[in-house]
Amino acid sequence: MAEAEHGWVLEWFVKNGAEYVGRTDLTNAGVEWLQTLFGEPSADDMMCSSYQVGARQAQELAAHASQPMDLDRFDYYVSGWAEQGFRTPGGLYPPPKDPPAFINGPVRIRPVPRDDAQ
């Protein structure tokens, strides 16, 4: 049986707004590199949360995203995803890459990174 896949996407929203604009896969970006880039100390959760991209991170991520970033127009987030059956060493289940279809289609919601959460 094949191991469940997991990875990360770069999503962007209208600056300071809730309107979803797009998403691209991050290629060749490993968990250790992302943890260092975003200062995430927990190796157990494997970057399952969403992380807002700042200017420093945008420069580093540019080589891993197929889409150029415009931080003046959009807010960017790196978010983890996994196929069903994947679990981090800390026991977390990242969300699926594509949300399940609902009656009116899936709706993407702007992430609330841990630092911004109440």
C-alpha positions as CSV (number, residue, x, y, z in Angstrom):
1,M,0.0,0.0,0.0
2,A,1.4,3.4,-1.0
3,E,2.1,6.0,1.7
4,A,-0.3,8.9,1.9
5,E,1.2,12.0,0.3
6,H,1.5,15.4,1.9
7,G,3.0,18.8,1.0
8,W,2.4,22.6,1.1
9,V,0.6,25.1,-1.0
10,L,1.0,28.9,-1.4
11,E,-2.4,30.6,-1.3
12,W,-3.2,34.2,-1.8
13,F,-6.0,36.6,-1.0
14,V,-6.8,40.2,-1.8
15,K,-4.7,42.4,0.5
16,N,-6.5,42.9,3.8
17,G,-9.6,41.1,2.5
18,A,-11.3,37.7,2.5
19,E,-11.4,37.2,-1.3
20,Y,-9.5,34.1,-2.4
21,V,-7.4,34.7,-5.5
22,G,-5.3,31.6,-6.2
23,R,-3.1,28.7,-5.1
24,T,0.0,27.0,-6.4
25,D,2.0,24.0,-5.1
26,L,5.3,24.6,-3.4
27,T,7.8,22.3,-5.1
28,N,11.0,20.9,-3.6
29,A,10.2,22.6,-0.2
30,G,10.9,20.3,2.7
31,V,9.5,20.5,6.2
32,E,12.8,21.3,7.8
33,W,13.5,24.2,5.4
34,L,9.9,25.6,5.9
35,Q,10.2,25.3,9.7
36,T,13.4,27.3,9.6
37,L,12.0,29.9,7.2
38,F,8.9,30.5,9.4
39,G,10.5,30.0,12.8
40,E,8.3,27.0,13.6
41,P,10.0,25.1,16.4
42,S,7.7,22.0,16.5
43,A,9.0,19.1,14.4
44,D,5.9,17.1,15.5
45,D,3.3,19.2,13.7
46,M,5.2,19.4,10.4
47,M,3.9,22.8,9.3
48,C,0.2,21.8,9.5
49,S,-0.9,25.3,10.3
50,S,-1.1,28.3,7.9
51,Y,1.8,30.8,7.9
52,Q,1.5,34.3,6.6
53,V,4.3,35.1,4.1
54,G,6.3,38.3,4.8
55,A,8.9,40.0,2.5
56,R,11.8,37.8,3.7
57,Q,9.9,34.6,3.3
58,A,8.6,35.7,-0.2
59,Q,12.1,36.0,-1.5
60,E,13.0,32.5,-0.3
61,L,9.8,31.0,-1.5
62,A,10.0,32.5,-5.0
63,A,12.1,29.6,-6.3
64,H,9.5,27.1,-5.0
65,A,6.4,28.7,-6.4
66,S,5.3,28.8,-10.0
67,Q,3.6,32.2,-9.5
68,P,5.4,35.5,-8.8
69,M,4.3,37.2,-5.6
70,D,3.0,40.7,-5.3
71,L,2.9,41.6,-1.6
72,D,1.5,45.1,-2.3
73,R,-1.7,43.6,-3.8
74,F,-2.1,40.2,-2.0
75,D,-1.7,38.5,1.3
76,Y,0.1,35.1,1.0
77,Y,-0.1,32.0,3.2
78,V,1.8,28.7,3.2
79,S,-0.5,25.9,4.3
80,G,0.0,22.2,4.7
81,W,-2.1,19.5,3.1
82,A,-2.2,15.7,3.2
83,E,-4.1,12.8,1.7
84,Q,-6.4,10.8,3.9
85,G,-4.4,8.5,6.2
86,F,-1.4,10.8,6.7
87,R,-0.6,11.8,10.3
88,T,2.3,13.9,11.6
89,P,4.6,12.5,14.3
90,G,2.6,14.7,16.8
91,G,-0.7,13.0,15.8
92,L,-2.1,15.9,13.6
93,Y,-4.1,15.3,10.4
94,P,-3.4,18.1,7.9
95,P,-6.5,19.2,5.8
96,P,-6.9,17.8,2.3
97,K,-5.4,19.7,-0.6
98,D,-8.8,20.1,-2.2
99,P,-11.8,20.6,0.0
100,P,-14.7,18.3,-0.6
101,A,-17.4,19.5,-2.9
102,F,-20.5,21.0,-1.3
103,I,-23.8,22.0,-2.8
104,N,-22.5,25.3,-4.1
105,G,-18.9,24.2,-4.5
106,P,-16.0,24.5,-2.1
107,V,-15.2,27.8,-0.5
108,R,-11.7,28.8,0.5
109,I,-11.5,30.8,3.7
110,R,-8.6,33.1,4.5
111,P,-6.4,31.4,7.1
112,V,-5.8,32.8,10.6
113,P,-2.1,32.0,11.3
114,R,-1.3,31.0,14.9
115,D,0.2,34.4,15.7
116,D,-3.0,36.1,14.8
117,A,-5.4,33.6,16.4
118,Q,-7.2,34.8,19.5
